[in-house]
Amino acid sequence: MGENEAEELKRQTSELYNTLRKRGIDVTLREFTAAEGADAHCQLNNLRLAHMVVFDWLDDILIIKK
């Protein structure tokens, strides 16, 4: 989620994260910041960073499952 998301979106993201954790699901919550230039909704102001984070995460997941 972006640092400058609306408070309701932050609340929903945190609630989903906590619910998944309680169910024993491995989940990652990443907050993108203004300093990174990716604080907007869906990180539209720095899609390259958002894509890098997602693909790095996928690399880790896929390597572990091999």
mmCIF file of the N, C-alpha and C atoms, coordinates in Angstrom:
data_MODEL
# 
_entry.id   MODEL 
# 
loop_
_atom_site.group_PDB 
_atom_site.id 
_atom_site.type_symbol 
_atom_site.label_atom_id 
_atom_site.label_alt_id 
_atom_site.label_comp_id 
_atom_site.label_asym_id 
_atom_site.label_entity_id 
_atom_site.label_seq_id 
_atom_site.pdbx_PDB_ins_code 
_atom_site.Cartn_x 
_atom_site.Cartn_y 
_atom_site.Cartn_z 
_atom_site.occupancy 
_atom_site.B_iso_or_equiv 
_atom_site.pdbx_formal_charge 
_atom_site.auth_seq_id 
_atom_site.auth_comp_id 
_atom_site.auth_asym_id 
_atom_site.auth_atom_id 
_atom_site.pdbx_PDB_model_num 
ATOM 1   N N  . MET A 1 1  ? 0.837  -1.176  0.000   1.00 0.00 ? 1  MET A N  1 
ATOM 2   C CA . MET A 1 1  ? 0.000  0.000   0.000   1.00 0.00 ? 1  MET A CA 1 
ATOM 3   C C  . MET A 1 1  ? 0.878  1.233   0.000   1.00 0.00 ? 1  MET A C  1 
ATOM 4   N N  . GLY A 1 2  ? 0.343  2.324   -0.456  1.00 0.00 ? 2  GLY A N  1 
ATOM 5   C CA . GLY A 1 2  ? 1.088  3.573   -0.499  1.00 0.00 ? 2  GLY A CA 1 
ATOM 6   C C  . GLY A 1 2  ? 0.947  4.354   0.794   1.00 0.00 ? 2  GLY A C  1 
ATOM 7   N N  . GLU A 1 3  ? 1.998  4.995   1.184   1.00 0.00 ? 3  GLU A N  1 
ATOM 8   C CA . GLU A 1 3  ? 2.019  5.798   2.399   1.00 0.00 ? 3  GLU A CA 1 
ATOM 9   C C  . GLU A 1 3  ? 0.906  6.851   2.408   1.00 0.00 ? 3  GLU A C  1 
ATOM 10  N N  . ASN A 1 4  ? 0.568  7.382   1.248   1.00 0.00 ? 4  ASN A N  1 
ATOM 11  C CA . ASN A 1 4  ? -0.446 8.435   1.164   1.00 0.00 ? 4  ASN A CA 1 
ATOM 12  C C  . ASN A 1 4  ? -1.803 7.929   0.690   1.00 0.00 ? 4  ASN A C  1 
ATOM 13  N N  . GLU A 1 5  ? -2.060 6.632   0.866   1.00 0.00 ? 5  GLU A N  1 
ATOM 14  C CA . GLU A 1 5  ? -3.388 6.090   0.572   1.00 0.00 ? 5  GLU A CA 1 
ATOM 15  C C  . GLU A 1 5  ? -4.403 6.726   1.519   1.00 0.00 ? 5  GLU A C  1 
ATOM 16  N N  . ALA A 1 6  ? -5.656 6.678   1.138   1.00 0.00 ? 6  ALA A N  1 
ATOM 17  C CA . ALA A 1 6  ? -6.723 7.131   2.024   1.00 0.00 ? 6  ALA A CA 1 
ATOM 18  C C  . ALA A 1 6  ? -6.738 6.242   3.270   1.00 0.00 ? 6  ALA A C  1 
ATOM 19  N N  . GLU A 1 7  ? -7.122 6.806   4.392   1.00 0.00 ? 7  GLU A N  1 
ATOM 20  C CA . GLU A 1 7  ? -7.127 6.053   5.654   1.00 0.00 ? 7  GLU A CA 1 
ATOM 21  C C  . GLU A 1 7  ? -7.980 4.790   5.565   1.00 0.00 ? 7  GLU A C  1 
ATOM 22  N N  . GLU A 1 8  ? -9.094 4.847   4.865   1.00 0.00 ? 8  GLU A N  1 
ATOM 23  C CA . GLU A 1 8  ? -9.947 3.651   4.742   1.00 0.00 ? 8  GLU A CA 1 
ATOM 24  C C  . GLU A 1 8  ? -9.238 2.538   3.976   1.00 0.00 ? 8  GLU A C  1 
ATOM 25  N N  . LEU A 1 9  ? -8.500 2.888   2.948   1.00 0.00 ? 9  LEU A N  1 
ATOM 26  C CA . LEU A 1 9  ? -7.760 1.866   2.204   1.00 0.00 ? 9  LEU A CA 1 
ATOM 27  C C  . LEU A 1 9  ? -6.644 1.267   3.058   1.00 0.00 ? 9  LEU A C  1 
ATOM 28  N N  . LYS A 1 10 ? -5.995 2.095   3.863   1.00 0.00 ? 10 LYS A N  1 
ATOM 29  C CA . LYS A 1 10 ? -4.973 1.580   4.775   1.00 0.00 ? 10 LYS A CA 1 
ATOM 30  C C  . LYS A 1 10 ? -5.599 0.632   5.789   1.00 0.00 ? 10 LYS A C  1 
ATOM 31  N N  . ARG A 1 11 ? -6.767 1.012   6.322   1.00 0.00 ? 11 ARG A N  1 
ATOM 32  C CA . ARG A 1 11 ? -7.456 0.170   7.293   1.00 0.00 ? 11 ARG A CA 1 
ATOM 33  C C  . ARG A 1 11 ? -7.821 -1.174  6.685   1.00 0.00 ? 11 ARG A C  1 
ATOM 34  N N  . GLN A 1 12 ? -8.375 -1.159  5.476   1.00 0.00 ? 12 GLN A N  1 
ATOM 35  C CA . GLN A 1 12 ? -8.766 -2.402  4.817   1.00 0.00 ? 12 GLN A CA 1 
ATOM 36  C C  . GLN A 1 12 ? -7.553 -3.289  4.536   1.00 0.00 ? 12 GLN A C  1 
ATOM 37  N N  . THR A 1 13 ? -6.473 -2.687  4.102   1.00 0.00 ? 13 THR A N  1 
ATOM 38  C CA . THR A 1 13 ? -5.253 -3.447  3.821   1.00 0.00 ? 13 THR A CA 1 
ATOM 39  C C  . THR A 1 13 ? -4.723 -4.094  5.095   1.00 0.00 ? 13 THR A C  1 
ATOM 40  N N  . SER A 1 14 ? -4.691 -3.336  6.169   1.00 0.00 ? 14 SER A N  1 
ATOM 41  C CA . SER A 1 14 ? -4.212 -3.871  7.449   1.00 0.00 ? 14 SER A CA 1 
ATOM 42  C C  . SER A 1 14 ? -5.124 -4.973  7.969   1.00 0.00 ? 14 SER A C  1 
ATOM 43  N N  . GLU A 1 15 ? -6.425 -4.797  7.817   1.00 0.00 ? 15 GLU A N  1 
ATOM 44  C CA . GLU A 1 15 ? -7.372 -5.812  8.265   1.00 0.00 ? 15 GLU A CA 1 
ATOM 45  C C  . GLU A 1 15 ? -7.194 -7.111  7.475   1.00 0.00 ? 15 GLU A C  1 
ATOM 46  N N  . LEU A 1 16 ? -7.043 -7.014  6.177   1.00 0.00 ? 16 LEU A N  1 
ATOM 47  C CA . LEU A 1 16 ? -6.814 -8.198  5.354   1.00 0.00 ? 16 LEU A CA 1 
ATOM 48  C C  . LEU A 1 16 ? -5.512 -8.885  5.749   1.00 0.00 ? 16 LEU A C  1 
ATOM 49  N N  . TYR A 1 17 ? -4.464 -8.109  5.919   1.00 0.00 ? 17 TYR A N  1 
ATOM 50  C CA . TYR A 1 17 ? -3.164 -8.643  6.331   1.00 0.00 ? 17 TYR A CA 1 
ATOM 51  C C  . TYR A 1 17 ? -3.283 -9.403  7.647   1.00 0.00 ? 17 TYR A C  1 
ATOM 52  N N  . ASN A 1 18 ? -3.914 -8.782  8.646   1.00 0.00 ? 18 ASN A N  1 
ATOM 53  C CA . ASN A 1 18 ? -4.054 -9.419  9.959   1.00 0.00 ? 18 ASN A CA 1 
ATOM 54  C C  . ASN A 1 18 ? -4.911 -10.673 9.908   1.00 0.00 ? 18 ASN A C  1 
ATOM 55  N N  . THR A 1 19 ? -5.973 -10.646 9.123   1.00 0.00 ? 19 THR A N  1 
ATOM 56  C CA . THR A 1 19 ? -6.842 -11.823 8.987   1.00 0.00 ? 19 THR A CA 1 
ATOM 57  C C  . THR A 1 19 ? -6.085 -12.983 8.359   1.00 0.00 ? 19 THR A C  1 
ATOM 58  N N  . LEU A 1 20 ? -5.330 -12.719 7.318   1.00 0.00 ? 20 LEU A N  1 
ATOM 59  C CA . LEU A 1 20 ? -4.562 -13.782 6.665   1.00 0.00 ? 20 LEU A CA 1 
ATOM 60  C C  . LEU A 1 20 ? -3.501 -14.345 7.612   1.00 0.00 ? 20 LEU A C  1 
ATOM 61  N N  . ARG A 1 21 ? -2.835 -13.480 8.346   1.00 0.00 ? 21 ARG A N  1 
ATOM 62  C CA . ARG A 1 21 ? -1.826 -13.936 9.313   1.00 0.00 ? 21 ARG A CA 1 
ATOM 63  C C  . ARG A 1 21 ? -2.448 -14.843 10.374  1.00 0.00 ? 21 ARG A C  1 
ATOM 64  N N  . LYS A 1 22 ? -3.616 -14.449 10.879  1.00 0.00 ? 22 LYS A N  1 
ATOM 65  C CA . LYS A 1 22 ? -4.306 -15.249 11.897  1.00 0.00 ? 22 LYS A CA 1 
ATOM 66  C C  . LYS A 1 22 ? -4.666 -16.631 11.360  1.00 0.00 ? 22 LYS A C  1 
ATOM 67  N N  . ARG A 1 23 ? -4.888 -16.730 10.066  1.00 0.00 ? 23 ARG A N  1 
ATOM 68  C CA . ARG A 1 23 ? -5.226 -18.016 9.443   1.00 0.00 ? 23 ARG A CA 1 
ATOM 69  C C  . ARG A 1 23 ? -3.982 -18.831 9.095   1.00 0.00 ? 23 ARG A C  1 
ATOM 70  N N  . GLY A 1 24 ? -2.818 -18.300 9.424   1.00 0.00 ? 24 GLY A N  1 
ATOM 71  C CA . GLY A 1 24 ? -1.576 -19.013 9.174   1.00 0.00 ? 24 GLY A CA 1 
ATOM 72  C C  . GLY A 1 24 ? -1.054 -18.898 7.755   1.00 0.00 ? 24 GLY A C  1 
ATOM 73  N N  . ILE A 1 25 ? -1.567 -17.937 7.029   1.00 0.00 ? 25 ILE A N  1 
ATOM 74  C CA . ILE A 1 25 ? -1.137 -17.735 5.644   1.00 0.00 ? 25 ILE A CA 1 
ATOM 75  C C  . ILE A 1 25 ? 0.066  -16.789 5.632   1.00 0.00 ? 25 ILE A C  1 
ATOM 76  N N  . ASP A 1 26 ? 1.116  -17.194 4.931   1.00 0.00 ? 26 ASP A N  1 
ATOM 77  C CA . ASP A 1 26 ? 2.312  -16.365 4.822   1.00 0.00 ? 26 ASP A CA 1 
ATOM 78  C C  . ASP A 1 26 ? 1.997  -15.182 3.906   1.00 0.00 ? 26 ASP A C  1 
ATOM 79  N N  . VAL A 1 27 ? 2.040  -14.004 4.471   1.00 0.00 ? 27 VAL A N  1 
ATOM 80  C CA . VAL A 1 27 ? 1.657  -12.808 3.725   1.00 0.00 ? 27 VAL A CA 1 
ATOM 81  C C  . VAL A 1 27 ? 2.659  -11.698 4.024   1.00 0.00 ? 27 VAL A C  1 
ATOM 82  N N  . THR A 1 28 ? 2.861  -10.842 3.048   1.00 0.00 ? 28 THR A N  1 
ATOM 83  C CA . THR A 1 28 ? 3.779  -9.711  3.200   1.00 0.00 ? 28 THR A CA 1 
ATOM 84  C C  . THR A 1 28 ? 2.999  -8.422  2.992   1.00 0.00 ? 28 THR A C  1 
ATOM 85  N N  . LEU A 1 29 ? 3.227  -7.469  3.869   1.00 0.00 ? 29 LEU A N  1 
ATOM 86  C CA . LEU A 1 29 ? 2.644  -6.144  3.710   1.00 0.00 ? 29 LEU A CA 1 
ATOM 87  C C  . LEU A 1 29 ? 3.794  -5.171  3.465   1.00 0.00 ? 29 LEU A C  1 
ATOM 88  N N  . ARG A 1 30 ? 3.731  -4.495  2.351   1.00 0.00 ? 30 ARG A N  1 
ATOM 89  C CA . ARG A 1 30 ? 4.794  -3.545  1.981   1.00 0.00 ? 30 ARG A CA 1 
ATOM 90  C C  . ARG A 1 30 ? 4.174  -2.168  1.865   1.00 0.00 ? 30 ARG A C  1 
ATOM 91  N N  . GLU A 1 31 ? 4.686  -1.211  2.612   1.00 0.00 ? 31 GLU A N  1 
ATOM 92  C CA . GLU A 1 31 ? 4.210  0.159   2.499   1.00 0.00 ? 31 GLU A CA 1 
ATOM 93  C C  . GLU A 1 31 ? 5.223  0.969   1.700   1.00 0.00 ? 31 GLU A C  1 
ATOM 94  N N  . PHE A 1 32 ? 4.793  1.456   0.556   1.00 0.00 ? 32 PHE A N  1 
ATOM 95  C CA . PHE A 1 32 ? 5.632  2.281   -0.302  1.00 0.00 ? 32 PHE A CA 1 
ATOM 96  C C  . PHE A 1 32 ? 5.582  3.721   0.210   1.00 0.00 ? 32 PHE A C  1 
ATOM 97  N N  . THR A 1 33 ? 6.719  4.402   0.174   1.00 0.00 ? 33 THR A N  1 
ATOM 98  C CA . THR A 1 33 ? 6.820  5.725   0.799   1.00 0.00 ? 33 THR A CA 1 
ATOM 99  C C  . THR A 1 33 ? 6.999  6.847   -0.224  1.00 0.00 ? 33 THR A C  1 
ATOM 100 N N  . ALA A 1 34 ? 6.797  8.058   0.271   1.00 0.00 ? 34 ALA A N  1 
ATOM 101 C CA . ALA A 1 34 ? 7.017  9.247   -0.561  1.00 0.00 ? 34 ALA A CA 1 
ATOM 102 C C  . ALA A 1 34 ? 8.499  9.362   -0.926  1.00 0.00 ? 34 ALA A C  1 
ATOM 103 N N  . ALA A 1 35 ? 9.366  8.981   -0.009  1.00 0.00 ? 35 ALA A N  1 
ATOM 104 C CA . ALA A 1 35 ? 10.810 9.051   -0.278  1.00 0.00 ? 35 ALA A CA 1 
ATOM 105 C C  . ALA A 1 35 ? 11.195 8.155   -1.457  1.00 0.00 ? 35 ALA A C  1 
ATOM 106 N N  . GLU A 1 36 ? 10.446 7.069   -1.652  1.00 0.00 ? 36 GLU A N  1 
ATOM 107 C CA . GLU A 1 36 ? 10.696 6.164   -2.779  1.00 0.00 ? 36 GLU A CA 1 
ATOM 108 C C  . GLU A 1 36 ? 9.995  6.647   -4.046  1.00 0.00 ? 36 GLU A C  1 
ATOM 109 N N  . GLY A 1 37 ? 9.130  7.648   -3.893  1.00 0.00 ? 37 GLY A N  1 
ATOM 110 C CA . GLY A 1 37 ? 8.365  8.146   -5.031  1.00 0.00 ? 37 GLY A CA 1 
ATOM 111 C C  . GLY A 1 37 ? 7.265  7.200   -5.442  1.00 0.00 ? 37 GLY A C  1 
ATOM 112 N N  . ALA A 1 38 ? 6.761  6.405   -4.484  1.00 0.00 ? 38 ALA A N  1 
ATOM 113 C CA . ALA A 1 38 ? 5.748  5.399   -4.810  1.00 0.00 ? 38 ALA A CA 1 
ATOM 114 C C  . ALA A 1 38 ? 4.622  5.390   -3.782  1.00 0.00 ? 38 ALA A C  1 
ATOM 115 N N  . ASP A 1 39 ? 4.279  6.549   -3.277  1.00 0.00 ? 39 ASP A N  1 
ATOM 116 C CA . ASP A 1 39 ? 3.309  6.626   -2.192  1.00 0.00 ? 39 ASP A CA 1 
ATOM 117 C C  . ASP A 1 39 ? 1.863  6.759   -2.660  1.00 0.00 ? 39 ASP A C  1 
ATOM 118 N N  . ALA A 1 40 ? 1.622  6.899   -3.947  1.00 0.00 ? 40 ALA A N  1 
ATOM 119 C CA . ALA A 1 40 ? 0.269  7.078   -4.470  1.00 0.00 ? 40 ALA A CA 1 
ATOM 120 C C  . ALA A 1 40 ? -0.486 5.751   -4.522  1.00 0.00 ? 40 ALA A C  1 
ATOM 121 N N  . HIS A 1 41 ? -1.786 5.838   -4.741  1.00 0.00 ? 41 HIS A N  1 
ATOM 122 C CA . HIS A 1 41 ? -2.622 4.645   -4.871  1.00 0.00 ? 41 HIS A CA 1 
ATOM 123 C C  . HIS A 1 41 ? -2.073 3.752   -5.982  1.00 0.00 ? 41 HIS A C  1 
ATOM 124 N N  . CYS A 1 42 ? -1.896 2.499   -5.684  1.00 0.00 ? 42 CYS A N  1 
ATOM 125 C CA . CYS A 1 42 ? -1.350 1.499   -6.619  1.00 0.00 ? 42 CYS A CA 1 
ATOM 126 C C  . CYS A 1 42 ? 0.053  1.869   -7.116  1.00 0.00 ? 42 CYS A C  1 
ATOM 127 N N  . GLN A 1 43 ? 0.712  2.735   -6.404  1.00 0.00 ? 43 GLN A N  1 
ATOM 128 C CA . GLN A 1 43 ? 2.084  3.167   -6.712  1.00 0.00 ? 43 GLN A CA 1 
ATOM 129 C C  . GLN A 1 43 ? 2.196  3.703   -8.140  1.00 0.00 ? 43 GLN A C  1 
ATOM 130 N N  . LEU A 1 44 ? 1.158  4.373   -8.601  1.00 0.00 ? 44 LEU A N  1 
ATOM 131 C CA . LEU A 1 44 ? 1.145  4.895   -9.971  1.00 0.00 ? 44 LEU A CA 1 
ATOM 132 C C  . LEU A 1 44 ? 2.259  5.888   -10.236 1.00 0.00 ? 44 LEU A C  1 
ATOM 133 N N  . ASN A 1 45 ? 2.799  6.498   -9.189  1.00 0.00 ? 45 ASN A N  1 
ATOM 134 C CA . ASN A 1 45 ? 3.882  7.459   -9.396  1.00 0.00 ? 45 ASN A CA 1 
ATOM 135 C C  . ASN A 1 45 ? 5.263  6.796   -9.453  1.00 0.00 ? 45 ASN A C  1 
ATOM 136 N N  . ASN A 1 46 ? 5.325  5.469   -9.274  1.00 0.00 ? 46 ASN A N  1 
ATOM 137 C CA . ASN A 1 46 ? 6.595  4.756   -9.437  1.00 0.00 ? 46 ASN A CA 1 
ATOM 138 C C  . ASN A 1 46 ? 6.302  3.273   -9.705  1.00 0.00 ? 46 ASN A C  1 
ATOM 139 N N  . LEU A 1 47 ? 5.709  3.018   -10.853 1.00 0.00 ? 47 LEU A N  1 
ATOM 140 C CA . LEU A 1 47 ? 5.354  1.633   -11.191 1.00 0.00 ? 47 LEU A CA 1 
ATOM 141 C C  . LEU A 1 47 ? 6.572  0.731   -11.314 1.00 0.00 ? 47 LEU A C  1 
ATOM 142 N N  . ARG A 1 48 ? 7.691  1.282   -11.730 1.00 0.00 ? 48 ARG A N  1 
ATOM 143 C CA . ARG A 1 48 ? 8.904  0.451   -11.844 1.00 0.00 ? 48 ARG A CA 1 
ATOM 144 C C  . ARG A 1 48 ? 9.289  -0.148  -10.500 1.00 0.00 ? 48 ARG A C  1 
ATOM 145 N N  . LEU A 1 49 ? 9.222  0.649   -9.448  1.00 0.00 ? 49 LEU A N  1 
ATOM 146 C CA . LEU A 1 49 ? 9.549  0.138   -8.119  1.00 0.00 ? 49 LEU A CA 1 
ATOM 147 C C  . LEU A 1 49 ? 8.529  -0.915  -7.686  1.00 0.00 ? 49 LEU A C  1 
ATOM 148 N N  . ALA A 1 50 ? 7.252  -0.625  -7.894  1.00 0.00 ? 50 ALA A N  1 
ATOM 149 C CA . ALA A 1 50 ? 6.216  -1.594  -7.523  1.00 0.00 ? 50 ALA A CA 1 
ATOM 150 C C  . ALA A 1 50 ? 6.435  -2.915  -8.256  1.00 0.00 ? 50 ALA A C  1 
ATOM 151 N N  . HIS A 1 51 ? 6.719  -2.858  -9.537  1.00 0.00 ? 51 HIS A N  1 
ATOM 152 C CA . HIS A 1 51 ? 6.960  -4.079  -10.319 1.00 0.00 ? 51 HIS A CA 1 
ATOM 153 C C  . HIS A 1 51 ? 8.202  -4.814  -9.817  1.00 0.00 ? 51 HIS A C  1 
ATOM 154 N N  . MET A 1 52 ? 9.256  -4.069  -9.506  1.00 0.00 ? 52 MET A N  1 
ATOM 155 C CA . MET A 1 52 ? 10.482 -4.695  -8.999  1.00 0.00 ? 52 MET A CA 1 
ATOM 156 C C  . MET A 1 52 ? 10.202 -5.454  -7.695  1.00 0.00 ? 52 MET A C  1 
ATOM 157 N N  . VAL A 1 53 ? 9.455  -4.822  -6.788  1.00 0.00 ? 53 VAL A N  1 
ATOM 158 C CA . VAL A 1 53 ? 9.142  -5.462  -5.511  1.00 0.00 ? 53 VAL A CA 1 
ATOM 159 C C  . VAL A 1 53 ? 8.311  -6.726  -5.733  1.00 0.00 ? 53 VAL A C  1 
ATOM 160 N N  . VAL A 1 54 ? 7.311  -6.645  -6.583  1.00 0.00 ? 54 VAL A N  1 
ATOM 161 C CA . VAL A 1 54 ? 6.457  -7.809  -6.848  1.00 0.00 ? 54 VAL A CA 1 
ATOM 162 C C  . VAL A 1 54 ? 7.261  -8.936  -7.493  1.00 0.00 ? 54 VAL A C  1 
ATOM 163 N N  . PHE A 1 55 ? 8.066  -8.631  -8.487  1.00 0.00 ? 55 PHE A N  1 
ATOM 164 C CA . PHE A 1 55 ? 8.826  -9.684  -9.161  1.00 0.00 ? 55 PHE A CA 1 
ATOM 165 C C  . PHE A 1 55 ? 9.925  -10.265 -8.282  1.00 0.00 ? 55 PHE A C  1 
ATOM 166 N N  . ASP A 1 56 ? 10.539 -9.442  -7.432  1.00 0.00 ? 56 ASP A N  1 
ATOM 167 C CA . ASP A 1 56 ? 11.502 -9.988  -6.465  1.00 0.00 ? 56 ASP A CA 1 
ATOM 168 C C  . ASP A 1 56 ? 10.809 -10.942 -5.501  1.00 0.00 ? 56 ASP A C  1 
ATOM 169 N N  . TRP A 1 57 ? 9.622  -10.571 -5.047  1.00 0.00 ? 57 TRP A N  1 
ATOM 170 C CA . TRP A 1 57 ? 8.832  -11.433 -4.159  1.00 0.00 ? 57 TRP A CA 1 
ATOM 171 C C  . TRP A 1 57 ? 8.492  -12.747 -4.869  1.00 0.00 ? 57 TRP A C  1 
ATOM 172 N N  . LEU A 1 58 ? 8.063  -12.664 -6.115  1.00 0.00 ? 58 LEU A N  1 
ATOM 173 C CA . LEU A 1 58 ? 7.745  -13.879 -6.875  1.00 0.00 ? 58 LEU A CA 1 
ATOM 174 C C  . LEU A 1 58 ? 8.975  -14.761 -7.062  1.00 0.00 ? 58 LEU A C  1 
ATOM 175 N N  . ASP A 1 59 ? 10.110 -14.153 -7.327  1.00 0.00 ? 59 ASP A N  1 
ATOM 176 C CA . ASP A 1 59 ? 11.355 -14.924 -7.437  1.00 0.00 ? 59 ASP A CA 1 
ATOM 177 C C  . ASP A 1 59 ? 11.605 -15.714 -6.160  1.00 0.00 ? 59 ASP A C  1 
ATOM 178 N N  . ASP A 1 60 ? 11.442 -15.070 -5.015  1.00 0.00 ? 60 ASP A N  1 
ATOM 179 C CA . ASP A 1 60 ? 11.651 -15.752 -3.736  1.00 0.00 ? 60 ASP A CA 1 
ATOM 180 C C  . ASP A 1 60 ? 10.660 -16.898 -3.557  1.00 0.00 ? 60 ASP A C  1 
ATOM 181 N N  . ILE A 1 61 ? 9.413  -16.669 -3.873  1.00 0.00 ? 61 ILE A N  1 
ATOM 182 C CA . ILE A 1 61 ? 8.378  -17.694 -3.717  1.00 0.00 ? 61 ILE A CA 1 
ATOM 183 C C  . ILE A 1 61 ? 8.639  -18.873 -4.651  1.00 0.00 ? 61 ILE A C  1 
ATOM 184 N N  . LEU A 1 62 ? 8.954  -18.591 -5.892  1.00 0.00 ? 62 LEU A N  1 
ATOM 185 C CA . LEU A 1 62 ? 9.158  -19.665 -6.869  1.00 0.00 ? 62 LEU A CA 1 
ATOM 186 C C  . LEU A 1 62 ? 10.428 -20.451 -6.593  1.00 0.00 ? 62 LEU A C  1 
ATOM 187 N N  . ILE A 1 63 ? 11.465 -19.798 -6.118  1.00 0.00 ? 63 ILE A N  1 
ATOM 188 C CA . ILE A 1 63 ? 12.707 -20.490 -5.793  1.00 0.00 ? 63 ILE A CA 1 
ATOM 189 C C  . ILE A 1 63 ? 12.504 -21.421 -4.595  1.00 0.00 ? 63 ILE A C  1 
ATOM 190 N N  . ILE A 1 64 ? 11.762 -20.965 -3.612  1.00 0.00 ? 64 ILE A N  1 
ATOM 191 C CA . ILE A 1 64 ? 11.497 -21.779 -2.428  1.00 0.00 ? 64 ILE A CA 1 
ATOM 192 C C  . ILE A 1 64 ? 10.706 -23.031 -2.794  1.00 0.00 ? 64 ILE A C  1 
ATOM 193 N N  . LYS A 1 65 ? 9.761  -22.908 -3.728  1.00 0.00 ? 65 LYS A N  1 
ATOM 194 C CA . LYS A 1 65 ? 8.896  -24.035 -4.076  1.00 0.00 ? 65 LYS A CA 1 
ATOM 195 C C  . LYS A 1 65 ? 9.521  -25.021 -5.034  1.00 0.00 ? 65 LYS A C  1 
ATOM 196 N N  . LYS A 1 66 ? 10.694 -24.716 -5.587  1.00 0.00 ? 66 LYS A N  1 
ATOM 197 C CA . LYS A 1 66 ? 11.332 -25.643 -6.530  1.00 0.00 ? 66 LYS A CA 1 
ATOM 198 C C  . LYS A 1 66 ? 11.872 -26.849 -5.824  1.00 0.00 ? 66 LYS A C  1 
# 
